[in-house]
Amino acid sequence: MLTAFVLITCEAQRISEVAQSVAELPNVAEVYSVTGDFDIIAVLRIKEYESLDEAVPGGIARITGVTSTKTVLAFRRFARRDLEAGFDIGLS
């Protein structure tokens, strides 16, 4: 399973509308409105790399109001419990 973060810029008056439309797409796990250079970040969970073509240029980028996207692929996940397990030597 691959995780991709899609950083989305859109027309200011359509942020909520775009976010809702993105959230309804297949493979979209989470959608956030954010501050900074981008308006929305979508978290995608996909089974294979080729699915990004359908999800981003074929899906998100075609939503009315979206002006640009930038996609970042994750190659490793770090969670608190994973990090704690790595340092646990079994002493209690």
PyMOL Python script that loads the backbone (N, CA, C, O; Angstrom):
from pymol import cmd

cmd.read_pdbstr("""\
ATOM      1  N   MET A   1       0.846  -1.172   0.000  1.00  0.00           N
ATOM      2  CA  MET A   1       0.000   0.000   0.000  1.00  0.00           C
ATOM      3  C   MET A   1       0.895   1.240   0.000  1.00  0.00           C
ATOM      4  O   MET A   1       1.802   1.355   0.824  1.00  0.00           O
ATOM      5  N   LEU A   2       0.641   2.151  -0.911  1.00  0.00           N
ATOM      6  CA  LEU A   2       1.390   3.395  -1.008  1.00  0.00           C
ATOM      7  C   LEU A   2       0.578   4.540  -0.403  1.00  0.00           C
ATOM      8  O   LEU A   2      -0.650   4.555  -0.478  1.00  0.00           O
ATOM      9  N   THR A   3       1.278   5.482   0.188  1.00  0.00           N
ATOM     10  CA  THR A   3       0.640   6.685   0.699  1.00  0.00           C
ATOM     11  C   THR A   3       1.168   7.865  -0.090  1.00  0.00           C
ATOM     12  O   THR A   3       2.377   8.019  -0.263  1.00  0.00           O
ATOM     13  N   ALA A   4       0.252   8.700  -0.569  1.00  0.00           N
ATOM     14  CA  ALA A   4       0.625   9.915  -1.291  1.00  0.00           C
ATOM     15  C   ALA A   4      -0.069  11.097  -0.640  1.00  0.00           C
ATOM     16  O   ALA A   4      -1.216  11.005  -0.200  1.00  0.00           O
ATOM     17  N   PHE A   5       0.646  12.201  -0.590  1.00  0.00           N
ATOM     18  CA  PHE A   5       0.095  13.451  -0.096  1.00  0.00           C
ATOM     19  C   PHE A   5      -0.049  14.366  -1.300  1.00  0.00           C
ATOM     20  O   PHE A   5       0.928  14.649  -1.995  1.00  0.00           O
ATOM     21  N   VAL A   6      -1.270  14.828  -1.545  1.00  0.00           N
ATOM     22  CA  VAL A   6      -1.506  15.720  -2.678  1.00  0.00           C
ATOM     23  C   VAL A   6      -1.761  17.108  -2.122  1.00  0.00           C
ATOM     24  O   VAL A   6      -2.734  17.334  -1.403  1.00  0.00           O
ATOM     25  N   LEU A   7      -0.872  18.038  -2.465  1.00  0.00           N
ATOM     26  CA  LEU A   7      -0.957  19.424  -2.026  1.00  0.00           C
ATOM     27  C   LEU A   7      -1.720  20.174  -3.106  1.00  0.00           C
ATOM     28  O   LEU A   7      -1.293  20.217  -4.259  1.00  0.00           O
ATOM     29  N   ILE A   8      -2.844  20.760  -2.733  1.00  0.00           N
ATOM     30  CA  ILE A   8      -3.774  21.320  -3.708  1.00  0.00           C
ATOM     31  C   ILE A   8      -3.932  22.825  -3.512  1.00  0.00           C
ATOM     32  O   ILE A   8      -4.118  23.309  -2.395  1.00  0.00           O
ATOM     33  N   THR A   9      -3.853  23.547  -4.620  1.00  0.00           N
ATOM     34  CA  THR A   9      -4.159  24.968  -4.632  1.00  0.00           C
ATOM     35  C   THR A   9      -5.455  25.125  -5.404  1.00  0.00           C
ATOM     36  O   THR A   9      -5.643  24.501  -6.448  1.00  0.00           O
ATOM     37  N   CYS A  10      -6.352  25.962  -4.888  1.00  0.00           N
ATOM     38  CA  CYS A  10      -7.635  26.144  -5.573  1.00  0.00           C
ATOM     39  C   CYS A  10      -8.122  27.578  -5.424  1.00  0.00           C
ATOM     40  O   CYS A  10      -7.552  28.375  -4.679  1.00  0.00           O
ATOM     41  N   GLU A  11      -9.180  27.879  -6.144  1.00  0.00           N
ATOM     42  CA  GLU A  11      -9.792  29.202  -6.049  1.00  0.00           C
ATOM     43  C   GLU A  11     -10.299  29.385  -4.613  1.00  0.00           C
ATOM     44  O   GLU A  11     -10.946  28.498  -4.056  1.00  0.00           O
ATOM     45  N   ALA A  12     -10.000  30.535  -4.030  1.00  0.00           N
ATOM     46  CA  ALA A  12     -10.300  30.783  -2.610  1.00  0.00           C
ATOM     47  C   ALA A  12     -11.767  30.577  -2.260  1.00  0.00           C
ATOM     48  O   ALA A  12     -12.076  30.044  -1.194  1.00  0.00           O
ATOM     49  N   GLN A  13     -12.657  30.979  -3.121  1.00  0.00           N
ATOM     50  CA  GLN A  13     -14.078  30.865  -2.821  1.00  0.00           C
ATOM     51  C   GLN A  13     -14.594  29.438  -2.954  1.00  0.00           C
ATOM     52  O   GLN A  13     -15.753  29.173  -2.636  1.00  0.00           O
ATOM     53  N   ARG A  14     -13.758  28.516  -3.416  1.00  0.00           N
ATOM     54  CA  ARG A  14     -14.203  27.135  -3.623  1.00  0.00           C
ATOM     55  C   ARG A  14     -13.491  26.115  -2.724  1.00  0.00           C
ATOM     56  O   ARG A  14     -13.602  24.912  -2.962  1.00  0.00           O
ATOM     57  N   ILE A  15     -12.781  26.559  -1.725  1.00  0.00           N
ATOM     58  CA  ILE A  15     -11.998  25.635  -0.897  1.00  0.00           C
ATOM     59  C   ILE A  15     -12.877  24.540  -0.295  1.00  0.00           C
ATOM     60  O   ILE A  15     -12.554  23.359  -0.419  1.00  0.00           O
ATOM     61  N   SER A  16     -13.961  24.903   0.343  1.00  0.00           N
ATOM     62  CA  SER A  16     -14.831  23.892   0.965  1.00  0.00           C
ATOM     63  C   SER A  16     -15.435  22.950  -0.066  1.00  0.00           C
ATOM     64  O   SER A  16     -15.492  21.740   0.150  1.00  0.00           O
ATOM     65  N   GLU A  17     -15.879  23.498  -1.168  1.00  0.00           N
ATOM     66  CA  GLU A  17     -16.477  22.699  -2.247  1.00  0.00           C
ATOM     67  C   GLU A  17     -15.454  21.720  -2.831  1.00  0.00           C
ATOM     68  O   GLU A  17     -15.764  20.550  -3.056  1.00  0.00           O
ATOM     69  N   VAL A  18     -14.241  22.207  -3.073  1.00  0.00           N
ATOM     70  CA  VAL A  18     -13.181  21.345  -3.610  1.00  0.00           C
ATOM     71  C   VAL A  18     -12.824  20.264  -2.603  1.00  0.00           C
ATOM     72  O   VAL A  18     -12.695  19.097  -2.973  1.00  0.00           O
ATOM     73  N   ALA A  19     -12.662  20.630  -1.336  1.00  0.00           N
ATOM     74  CA  ALA A  19     -12.312  19.652  -0.297  1.00  0.00           C
ATOM     75  C   ALA A  19     -13.344  18.537  -0.221  1.00  0.00           C
ATOM     76  O   ALA A  19     -12.983  17.365  -0.110  1.00  0.00           O
ATOM     77  N   GLN A  20     -14.620  18.889  -0.281  1.00  0.00           N
ATOM     78  CA  GLN A  20     -15.679  17.880  -0.233  1.00  0.00           C
ATOM     79  C   GLN A  20     -15.620  16.966  -1.460  1.00  0.00           C
ATOM     80  O   GLN A  20     -15.778  15.751  -1.337  1.00  0.00           O
ATOM     81  N   SER A  21     -15.394  17.541  -2.626  1.00  0.00           N
ATOM     82  CA  SER A  21     -15.301  16.739  -3.850  1.00  0.00           C
ATOM     83  C   SER A  21     -14.105  15.797  -3.808  1.00  0.00           C
ATOM     84  O   SER A  21     -14.201  14.647  -4.237  1.00  0.00           O
ATOM     85  N   VAL A  22     -12.983  16.279  -3.295  1.00  0.00           N
ATOM     86  CA  VAL A  22     -11.786  15.436  -3.167  1.00  0.00           C
ATOM     87  C   VAL A  22     -12.064  14.291  -2.208  1.00  0.00           C
ATOM     88  O   VAL A  22     -11.687  13.151  -2.478  1.00  0.00           O
ATOM     89  N   ALA A  23     -12.721  14.581  -1.087  1.00  0.00           N
ATOM     90  CA  ALA A  23     -13.007  13.562  -0.076  1.00  0.00           C
ATOM     91  C   ALA A  23     -13.862  12.426  -0.612  1.00  0.00           C
ATOM     92  O   ALA A  23     -13.795  11.308  -0.101  1.00  0.00           O
ATOM     93  N   GLU A  24     -14.656  12.696  -1.624  1.00  0.00           N
ATOM     94  CA  GLU A  24     -15.541  11.679  -2.187  1.00  0.00           C
ATOM     95  C   GLU A  24     -14.874  10.792  -3.233  1.00  0.00           C
ATOM     96  O   GLU A  24     -15.477   9.820  -3.688  1.00  0.00           O
ATOM     97  N   LEU A  25     -13.644  11.109  -3.621  1.00  0.00           N
ATOM     98  CA  LEU A  25     -12.945  10.313  -4.635  1.00  0.00           C
ATOM     99  C   LEU A  25     -12.434   8.998  -4.048  1.00  0.00           C
ATOM    100  O   LEU A  25     -12.129   8.919  -2.858  1.00  0.00           O
ATOM    101  N   PRO A  26     -12.344   7.957  -4.898  1.00  0.00           N
ATOM    102  CA  PRO A  26     -11.775   6.691  -4.429  1.00  0.00           C
ATOM    103  C   PRO A  26     -10.308   6.878  -4.023  1.00  0.00           C
ATOM    104  O   PRO A  26      -9.610   7.727  -4.577  1.00  0.00           O
ATOM    105  N   ASN A  27      -9.863   6.107  -3.088  1.00  0.00           N
ATOM    106  CA  ASN A  27      -8.475   6.092  -2.596  1.00  0.00           C
ATOM    107  C   ASN A  27      -8.102   7.299  -1.744  1.00  0.00           C
ATOM    108  O   ASN A  27      -6.960   7.387  -1.291  1.00  0.00           O
ATOM    109  N   VAL A  28      -9.019   8.226  -1.510  1.00  0.00           N
ATOM    110  CA  VAL A  28      -8.729   9.374  -0.653  1.00  0.00           C
ATOM    111  C   VAL A  28      -9.093   8.996   0.778  1.00  0.00           C
ATOM    112  O   VAL A  28     -10.253   8.722   1.087  1.00  0.00           O
ATOM    113  N   ALA A  29      -8.079   8.985   1.650  1.00  0.00           N
ATOM    114  CA  ALA A  29      -8.287   8.583   3.040  1.00  0.00           C
ATOM    115  C   ALA A  29      -8.644   9.767   3.933  1.00  0.00           C
ATOM    116  O   ALA A  29      -9.480   9.643   4.828  1.00  0.00           O
ATOM    117  N   GLU A  30      -8.008  10.919   3.688  1.00  0.00           N
ATOM    118  CA  GLU A  30      -8.221  12.092   4.524  1.00  0.00           C
ATOM    119  C   GLU A  30      -8.049  13.352   3.689  1.00  0.00           C
ATOM    120  O   GLU A  30      -7.313  13.354   2.702  1.00  0.00           O
ATOM    121  N   VAL A  31      -8.731  14.429   4.088  1.00  0.00           N
ATOM    122  CA  VAL A  31      -8.612  15.717   3.416  1.00  0.00           C
ATOM    123  C   VAL A  31      -8.557  16.801   4.493  1.00  0.00           C
ATOM    124  O   VAL A  31      -9.355  16.794   5.430  1.00  0.00           O
ATOM    125  N   TYR A  32      -7.616  17.726   4.352  1.00  0.00           N
ATOM    126  CA  TYR A  32      -7.450  18.809   5.317  1.00  0.00           C
ATOM    127  C   TYR A  32      -7.386  20.157   4.608  1.00  0.00           C
ATOM    128  O   TYR A  32      -6.741  20.272   3.566  1.00  0.00           O
ATOM    129  N   SER A  33      -8.034  21.165   5.148  1.00  0.00           N
ATOM    130  CA  SER A  33      -7.764  22.534   4.708  1.00  0.00           C
ATOM    131  C   SER A  33      -6.599  23.006   5.573  1.00  0.00           C
ATOM    132  O   SER A  33      -6.557  22.734   6.773  1.00  0.00           O
ATOM    133  N   VAL A  34      -5.658  23.713   4.957  1.00  0.00           N
ATOM    134  CA  VAL A  34      -4.415  24.055   5.648  1.00  0.00           C
ATOM    135  C   VAL A  34      -4.011  25.501   5.380  1.00  0.00           C
ATOM    136  O   VAL A  34      -4.547  26.157   4.487  1.00  0.00           O
ATOM    137  N   THR A  35      -3.064  25.980   6.166  1.00  0.00           N
ATOM    138  CA  THR A  35      -2.497  27.310   5.947  1.00  0.00           C
ATOM    139  C   THR A  35      -1.232  27.174   5.120  1.00  0.00           C
ATOM    140  O   THR A  35      -0.700  26.076   4.961  1.00  0.00           O
ATOM    141  N   GLY A  36      -0.757  28.279   4.600  1.00  0.00           N
ATOM    142  CA  GLY A  36       0.508  28.274   3.873  1.00  0.00           C
ATOM    143  C   GLY A  36       0.318  28.380   2.371  1.00  0.00           C
ATOM    144  O   GLY A  36      -0.642  28.984   1.893  1.00  0.00           O
ATOM    145  N   ASP A  37       1.243  27.785   1.635  1.00  0.00           N
ATOM    146  CA  ASP A  37       1.255  27.888   0.174  1.00  0.00           C
ATOM    147  C   ASP A  37       0.157  27.089  -0.508  1.00  0.00           C
ATOM    148  O   ASP A  37      -0.154  27.335  -1.673  1.00  0.00           O
ATOM    149  N   PHE A  38      -0.433  26.139   0.199  1.00  0.00           N
ATOM    150  CA  PHE A  38      -1.474  25.293  -0.373  1.00  0.00           C
ATOM    151  C   PHE A  38      -2.767  25.487   0.409  1.00  0.00           C
ATOM    152  O   PHE A  38      -2.756  25.933   1.556  1.00  0.00           O
ATOM    153  N   ASP A  39      -3.871  25.148  -0.226  1.00  0.00           N
ATOM    154  CA  ASP A  39      -5.173  25.320   0.411  1.00  0.00           C
ATOM    155  C   ASP A  39      -5.691  24.032   1.046  1.00  0.00           C
ATOM    156  O   ASP A  39      -6.373  24.063   2.070  1.00  0.00           O
ATOM    157  N   ILE A  40      -5.356  22.897   0.424  1.00  0.00           N
ATOM    158  CA  ILE A  40      -5.881  21.596   0.851  1.00  0.00           C
ATOM    159  C   ILE A  40      -4.774  20.561   0.734  1.00  0.00           C
ATOM    160  O   ILE A  40      -3.950  20.617  -0.180  1.00  0.00           O
ATOM    161  N   ILE A  41      -4.762  19.623   1.661  1.00  0.00           N
ATOM    162  CA  ILE A  41      -3.891  18.453   1.543  1.00  0.00           C
ATOM    163  C   ILE A  41      -4.779  17.220   1.600  1.00  0.00           C
ATOM    164  O   ILE A  41      -5.596  17.064   2.507  1.00  0.00           O
ATOM    165  N   ALA A  42      -4.604  16.350   0.616  1.00  0.00           N
ATOM    166  CA  ALA A  42      -5.338  15.081   0.584  1.00  0.00           C
ATOM    167  C   ALA A  42      -4.349  13.942   0.803  1.00  0.00           C
ATOM    168  O   ALA A  42      -3.259  13.936   0.229  1.00  0.00           O
ATOM    169  N   VAL A  43      -4.731  12.989   1.626  1.00  0.00           N
ATOM    170  CA  VAL A  43      -3.923  11.802   1.869  1.00  0.00           C
ATOM    171  C   VAL A  43      -4.556  10.660   1.081  1.00  0.00           C
ATOM    172  O   VAL A  43      -5.718  10.315   1.298  1.00  0.00           O
ATOM    173  N   LEU A  44      -3.791  10.081   0.173  1.00  0.00           N
ATOM    174  CA  LEU A  44      -4.279   8.978  -0.651  1.00  0.00           C
ATOM    175  C   LEU A  44      -3.618   7.683  -0.211  1.00  0.00           C
ATOM    176  O   LEU A  44      -2.439   7.669   0.142  1.00  0.00           O
ATOM    177  N   ARG A  45      -4.371   6.606  -0.233  1.00  0.00           N
ATOM    178  CA  ARG A  45      -3.844   5.258   0.015  1.00  0.00           C
ATOM    179  C   ARG A  45      -4.147   4.466  -1.254  1.00  0.00           C
ATOM    180  O   ARG A  45      -5.307   4.232  -1.595  1.00  0.00           O
ATOM    181  N   ILE A  46      -3.098   4.063  -1.938  1.00  0.00           N
ATOM    182  CA  ILE A  46      -3.274   3.365  -3.207  1.00  0.00           C
ATOM    183  C   ILE A  46      -2.497   2.056  -3.206  1.00  0.00           C
ATOM    184  O   ILE A  46      -1.479   1.921  -2.527  1.00  0.00           O
ATOM    185  N   LYS A  47      -2.992   1.097  -3.975  1.00  0.00           N
ATOM    186  CA  LYS A  47      -2.368  -0.223  -4.012  1.00  0.00           C
ATOM    187  C   LYS A  47      -1.162  -0.280  -4.921  1.00  0.00           C
ATOM    188  O   LYS A  47      -0.218  -1.023  -4.650  1.00  0.00           O
ATOM    189  N   GLU A  48      -1.174   0.496  -5.999  1.00  0.00           N
ATOM    190  CA  GLU A  48      -0.051   0.465  -6.930  1.00  0.00           C
ATOM    191  C   GLU A  48       0.231   1.860  -7.473  1.00  0.00           C
ATOM    192  O   GLU A  48      -0.663   2.700  -7.570  1.00  0.00           O
ATOM    193  N   TYR A  49       1.463   2.081  -7.816  1.00  0.00           N
ATOM    194  CA  TYR A  49       1.929   3.383  -8.280  1.00  0.00           C
ATOM    195  C   TYR A  49       1.105   3.916  -9.450  1.00  0.00           C
ATOM    196  O   TYR A  49       0.822   5.112  -9.513  1.00  0.00           O
ATOM    197  N   GLU A  50       0.719   3.041 -10.375  1.00  0.00           N
ATOM    198  CA  GLU A  50      -0.020   3.456 -11.562  1.00  0.00           C
ATOM    199  C   GLU A  50      -1.384   4.077 -11.221  1.00  0.00           C
ATOM    200  O   GLU A  50      -1.938   4.820 -12.030  1.00  0.00           O
ATOM    201  N   SER A  51      -1.920   3.785 -10.052  1.00  0.00           N
ATOM    202  CA  SER A  51      -3.212   4.343  -9.634  1.00  0.00           C
ATOM    203  C   SER A  51      -3.152   5.852  -9.417  1.00  0.00           C
ATOM    204  O   SER A  51      -4.189   6.516  -9.399  1.00  0.00           O
ATOM    205  N   LEU A  52      -1.953   6.398  -9.253  1.00  0.00           N
ATOM    206  CA  LEU A  52      -1.819   7.845  -9.075  1.00  0.00           C
ATOM    207  C   LEU A  52      -2.322   8.608 -10.294  1.00  0.00           C
ATOM    208  O   LEU A  52      -2.844   9.715 -10.160  1.00  0.00           O
ATOM    209  N   ASP A  53      -2.170   8.026 -11.478  1.00  0.00           N
ATOM    210  CA  ASP A  53      -2.627   8.678 -12.706  1.00  0.00           C
ATOM    211  C   ASP A  53      -4.132   8.916 -12.666  1.00  0.00           C
ATOM    212  O   ASP A  53      -4.604   9.983 -13.060  1.00  0.00           O
ATOM    213  N   GLU A  54      -4.878   7.936 -12.198  1.00  0.00           N
ATOM    214  CA  GLU A  54      -6.327   8.081 -12.083  1.00  0.00           C
ATOM    215  C   GLU A  54      -6.697   9.038 -10.944  1.00  0.00           C
ATOM    216  O   GLU A  54      -7.640   9.821 -11.063  1.00  0.00           O
ATOM    217  N   ALA A  55      -5.957   8.969  -9.856  1.00  0.00           N
ATOM    218  CA  ALA A  55      -6.298   9.739  -8.660  1.00  0.00           C
ATOM    219  C   ALA A  55      -5.979  11.228  -8.769  1.00  0.00           C
ATOM    220  O   ALA A  55      -6.771  12.065  -8.335  1.00  0.00           O
ATOM    221  N   VAL A  56      -4.823  11.562  -9.348  1.00  0.00           N
ATOM    222  CA  VAL A  56      -4.414  12.972  -9.350  1.00  0.00           C
ATOM    223  C   VAL A  56      -4.776  13.673 -10.659  1.00  0.00           C
ATOM    224  O   VAL A  56      -5.726  14.455 -10.666  1.00  0.00           O
ATOM    225  N   PRO A  57      -4.070  13.437 -11.765  1.00  0.00           N
ATOM    226  CA  PRO A  57      -4.465  14.170 -12.978  1.00  0.00           C
ATOM    227  C   PRO A  57      -5.830  13.752 -13.507  1.00  0.00           C
ATOM    228  O   PRO A  57      -6.534  14.564 -14.108  1.00  0.00           O
ATOM    229  N   GLY A  58      -6.211  12.507 -13.295  1.00  0.00           N
ATOM    230  CA  GLY A  58      -7.502  12.038 -13.771  1.00  0.00           C
ATOM    231  C   GLY A  58      -8.655  12.307 -12.822  1.00  0.00           C
ATOM    232  O   GLY A  58      -9.815  12.152 -13.201  1.00  0.00           O
ATOM    233  N   GLY A  59      -8.355  12.705 -11.596  1.00  0.00           N
ATOM    234  CA  GLY A  59      -9.399  12.928 -10.591  1.00  0.00           C
ATOM    235  C   GLY A  59      -9.321  14.302  -9.956  1.00  0.00           C
ATOM    236  O   GLY A  59     -10.095  15.195 -10.301  1.00  0.00           O
ATOM    237  N   ILE A  60      -8.391  14.477  -9.032  1.00  0.00           N
ATOM    238  CA  ILE A  60      -8.296  15.721  -8.264  1.00  0.00           C
ATOM    239  C   ILE A  60      -8.100  16.941  -9.166  1.00  0.00           C
ATOM    240  O   ILE A  60      -8.786  17.949  -8.995  1.00  0.00           O
ATOM    241  N   ALA A  61      -7.180  16.861 -10.114  1.00  0.00           N
ATOM    242  CA  ALA A  61      -6.867  18.020 -10.966  1.00  0.00           C
ATOM    243  C   ALA A  61      -8.035  18.437 -11.854  1.00  0.00           C
ATOM    244  O   ALA A  61      -8.065  19.565 -12.347  1.00  0.00           O
ATOM    245  N   ARG A  62      -8.993  17.542 -12.063  1.00  0.00           N
ATOM    246  CA  ARG A  62     -10.148  17.854 -12.913  1.00  0.00           C
ATOM    247  C   ARG A  62     -11.325  18.470 -12.159  1.00  0.00           C
ATOM    248  O   ARG A  62     -12.323  18.846 -12.772  1.00  0.00           O
ATOM    249  N   ILE A  63     -11.217  18.571 -10.865  1.00  0.00           N
ATOM    250  CA  ILE A  63     -12.296  19.165 -10.073  1.00  0.00           C
ATOM    251  C   ILE A  63     -12.338  20.668 -10.329  1.00  0.00           C
ATOM    252  O   ILE A  63     -11.310  21.343 -10.290  1.00  0.00           O
ATOM    253  N   THR A  64     -13.515  21.173 -10.587  1.00  0.00           N
ATOM    254  CA  THR A  64     -13.687  22.603 -10.822  1.00  0.00           C
ATOM    255  C   THR A  64     -13.202  23.397  -9.618  1.00  0.00           C
ATOM    256  O   THR A  64     -13.613  23.140  -8.486  1.00  0.00           O
ATOM    257  N   GLY A  65     -12.325  24.361  -9.869  1.00  0.00           N
ATOM    258  CA  GLY A  65     -11.777  25.193  -8.802  1.00  0.00           C
ATOM    259  C   GLY A  65     -10.346  24.854  -8.449  1.00  0.00           C
ATOM    260  O   GLY A  65      -9.655  25.676  -7.849  1.00  0.00           O
ATOM    261  N   VAL A  66      -9.876  23.656  -8.808  1.00  0.00           N
ATOM    262  CA  VAL A  66      -8.488  23.271  -8.552  1.00  0.00           C
ATOM    263  C   VAL A  66      -7.601  23.980  -9.570  1.00  0.00           C
ATOM    264  O   VAL A  66      -7.835  23.883 -10.774  1.00  0.00           O
ATOM    265  N   THR A  67      -6.581  24.695  -9.089  1.00  0.00           N
ATOM    266  CA  THR A  67      -5.687  25.405 -10.000  1.00  0.00           C
ATOM    267  C   THR A  67      -4.330  24.717 -10.152  1.00  0.00           C
ATOM    268  O   THR A  67      -3.673  24.877 -11.181  1.00  0.00           O
ATOM    269  N   SER A  68      -3.899  23.951  -9.140  1.00  0.00           N
ATOM    270  CA  SER A  68      -2.654  23.187  -9.264  1.00  0.00           C
ATOM    271  C   SER A  68      -2.580  22.116  -8.184  1.00  0.00           C
ATOM    272  O   SER A  68      -3.239  22.196  -7.146  1.00  0.00           O
ATOM    273  N   THR A  69      -1.759  21.115  -8.464  1.00  0.00           N
ATOM    274  CA  THR A  69      -1.505  20.050  -7.479  1.00  0.00           C
ATOM    275  C   THR A  69      -0.021  19.744  -7.452  1.00  0.00           C
ATOM    276  O   THR A  69       0.688  19.957  -8.436  1.00  0.00           O
ATOM    277  N   LYS A  70       0.440  19.246  -6.323  1.00  0.00           N
ATOM    278  CA  LYS A  70       1.808  18.753  -6.170  1.00  0.00           C
ATOM    279  C   LYS A  70       1.695  17.485  -5.344  1.00  0.00           C
ATOM    280  O   LYS A  70       1.082  17.489  -4.277  1.00  0.00           O
ATOM    281  N   THR A  71       2.279  16.408  -5.827  1.00  0.00           N
ATOM    282  CA  THR A  71       2.149  15.113  -5.160  1.00  0.00           C
ATOM    283  C   THR A  71       3.473  14.690  -4.541  1.00  0.00           C
ATOM    284  O   THR A  71       4.529  14.785  -5.166  1.00  0.00           O
ATOM    285  N   VAL A  72       3.395  14.220  -3.299  1.00  0.00           N
ATOM    286  CA  VAL A  72       4.559  13.732  -2.571  1.00  0.00           C
ATOM    287  C   VAL A  72       4.267  12.299  -2.151  1.00  0.00           C
ATOM    288  O   VAL A  72       3.247  12.032  -1.517  1.00  0.00           O
ATOM    289  N   LEU A  73       5.165  11.367  -2.504  1.00  0.00           N
ATOM    290  CA  LEU A  73       5.001   9.968  -2.111  1.00  0.00           C
ATOM    291  C   LEU A  73       5.767   9.682  -0.830  1.00  0.00           C
ATOM    292  O   LEU A  73       6.900  10.133  -0.660  1.00  0.00           O
ATOM    293  N   ALA A  74       5.148   8.938   0.062  1.00  0.00           N
ATOM    294  CA  ALA A  74       5.814   8.515   1.298  1.00  0.00           C
ATOM    295  C   ALA A  74       6.483   7.171   1.061  1.00  0.00           C
ATOM    296  O   ALA A  74       5.921   6.309   0.386  1.00  0.00           O
ATOM    297  N   PHE A  75       7.675   6.984   1.609  1.00  0.00           N
ATOM    298  CA  PHE A  75       8.330   5.680   1.484  1.00  0.00           C
ATOM    299  C   PHE A  75       8.533   4.992   2.821  1.00  0.00           C
ATOM    300  O   PHE A  75       8.914   3.822   2.859  1.00  0.00           O
ATOM    301  N   ARG A  76       8.288   5.690   3.910  1.00  0.00           N
ATOM    302  CA  ARG A  76       8.358   5.062   5.230  1.00  0.00           C
ATOM    303  C   ARG A  76       7.439   5.820   6.172  1.00  0.00           C
ATOM    304  O   ARG A  76       7.335   7.045   6.108  1.00  0.00           O
ATOM    305  N   ARG A  77       6.773   5.075   7.048  1.00  0.00           N
ATOM    306  CA  ARG A  77       5.867   5.662   8.027  1.00  0.00           C
ATOM    307  C   ARG A  77       6.488   5.527   9.414  1.00  0.00           C
ATOM    308  O   ARG A  77       7.005   4.467   9.768  1.00  0.00           O
ATOM    309  N   PHE A  78       6.438   6.590  10.187  1.00  0.00           N
ATOM    310  CA  PHE A  78       6.909   6.574  11.562  1.00  0.00           C
ATOM    311  C   PHE A  78       5.743   6.945  12.464  1.00  0.00           C
ATOM    312  O   PHE A  78       5.108   7.982  12.272  1.00  0.00           O
ATOM    313  N   ALA A  79       5.465   6.116  13.429  1.00  0.00           N
ATOM    314  CA  ALA A  79       4.422   6.398  14.411  1.00  0.00           C
ATOM    315  C   ALA A  79       5.040   6.256  15.790  1.00  0.00           C
ATOM    316  O   ALA A  79       6.029   5.546  15.970  1.00  0.00           O
ATOM    317  N   ARG A  80       4.455   6.932  16.750  1.00  0.00           N
ATOM    318  CA  ARG A  80       4.997   6.898  18.110  1.00  0.00           C
ATOM    319  C   ARG A  80       5.183   5.458  18.594  1.00  0.00           C
ATOM    320  O   ARG A  80       6.223   5.121  19.159  1.00  0.00           O
ATOM    321  N   ARG A  81       4.173   4.612  18.373  1.00  0.00           N
ATOM    322  CA  ARG A  81       4.279   3.235  18.869  1.00  0.00           C
ATOM    323  C   ARG A  81       5.385   2.469  18.157  1.00  0.00           C
ATOM    324  O   ARG A  81       6.022   1.610  18.766  1.00  0.00           O
ATOM    325  N   ASP A  82       5.632   2.762  16.869  1.00  0.00           N
ATOM    326  CA  ASP A  82       6.724   2.119  16.138  1.00  0.00           C
ATOM    327  C   ASP A  82       8.066   2.550  16.719  1.00  0.00           C
ATOM    328  O   ASP A  82       8.959   1.725  16.912  1.00  0.00           O
ATOM    329  N   LEU A  83       8.202   3.849  16.996  1.00  0.00           N
ATOM    330  CA  LEU A  83       9.454   4.362  17.549  1.00  0.00           C
ATOM    331  C   LEU A  83       9.698   3.839  18.957  1.00  0.00           C
ATOM    332  O   LEU A  83      10.826   3.488  19.305  1.00  0.00           O
ATOM    333  N   GLU A  84       8.634   3.783  19.777  1.00  0.00           N
ATOM    334  CA  GLU A  84       8.779   3.266  21.134  1.00  0.00           C
ATOM    335  C   GLU A  84       9.148   1.790  21.111  1.00  0.00           C
ATOM    336  O   GLU A  84       9.958   1.357  21.931  1.00  0.00           O
ATOM    337  N   ALA A  85       8.586   1.006  20.204  1.00  0.00           N
ATOM    338  CA  ALA A  85       8.896  -0.411  20.118  1.00  0.00           C
ATOM    339  C   ALA A  85      10.349  -0.618  19.724  1.00  0.00           C
ATOM    340  O   ALA A  85      10.983  -1.579  20.159  1.00  0.00           O
ATOM    341  N   GLY A  86      10.870   0.266  18.913  1.00  0.00           N
ATOM    342  CA  GLY A  86      12.261   0.167  18.484  1.00  0.00           C
ATOM    343  C   GLY A  86      13.249   0.379  19.614  1.00  0.00           C
ATOM    344  O   GLY A  86      14.370  -0.128  19.559  1.00  0.00           O
ATOM    345  N   PHE A  87      12.848   1.126  20.646  1.00  0.00           N
ATOM    346  CA  PHE A  87      13.719   1.405  21.772  1.00  0.00           C
ATOM    347  C   PHE A  87      13.392   0.586  23.011  1.00  0.00           C
ATOM    348  O   PHE A  87      14.071   0.713  24.030  1.00  0.00           O
ATOM    349  N   ASP A  88      12.363  -0.252  22.942  1.00  0.00           N
ATOM    350  CA  ASP A  88      11.928  -1.059  24.072  1.00  0.00           C
ATOM    351  C   ASP A  88      12.860  -2.260  24.209  1.00  0.00           C
ATOM    352  O   ASP A  88      12.978  -3.063  23.284  1.00  0.00           O
ATOM    353  N   ILE A  89      13.515  -2.384  25.347  1.00  0.00           N
ATOM    354  CA  ILE A  89      14.382  -3.549  25.568  1.00  0.00           C
ATOM    355  C   ILE A  89      13.738  -4.552  26.510  1.00  0.00           C
ATOM    356  O   ILE A  89      14.382  -5.503  26.954  1.00  0.00           O
ATOM    357  N   GLY A  90      12.483  -4.338  26.808  1.00  0.00           N
ATOM    358  CA  GLY A  90      11.741  -5.309  27.599  1.00  0.00           C
ATOM    359  C   GLY A  90      11.862  -5.186  29.102  1.00  0.00           C
ATOM    360  O   GLY A  90      11.420  -6.082  29.823  1.00  0.00           O
ATOM    361  N   LEU A  91      12.438  -4.122  29.595  1.00  0.00           N
ATOM    362  CA  LEU A  91      12.547  -3.928  31.027  1.00  0.00           C
ATOM    363  C   LEU A  91      11.318  -3.223  31.563  1.00  0.00           C
ATOM    364  O   LEU A  91      10.864  -2.241  30.976  1.00  0.00           O
ATOM    365  N   SER A  92      10.785  -3.697  32.644  1.00  0.00           N
ATOM    366  CA  SER A  92       9.622  -3.057  33.265  1.00  0.00           C
ATOM    367  C   SER A  92       9.894  -2.813  34.720  1.00  0.00           C
ATOM    368  O   SER A  92       9.038  -2.281  35.427  1.00  0.00           O
TER     369      SER A  92
END
""", "prot")
cmd.dss("prot")
cmd.show_as("cartoon", "prot")
cmd.util.cbc("prot")
cmd.orient("prot")
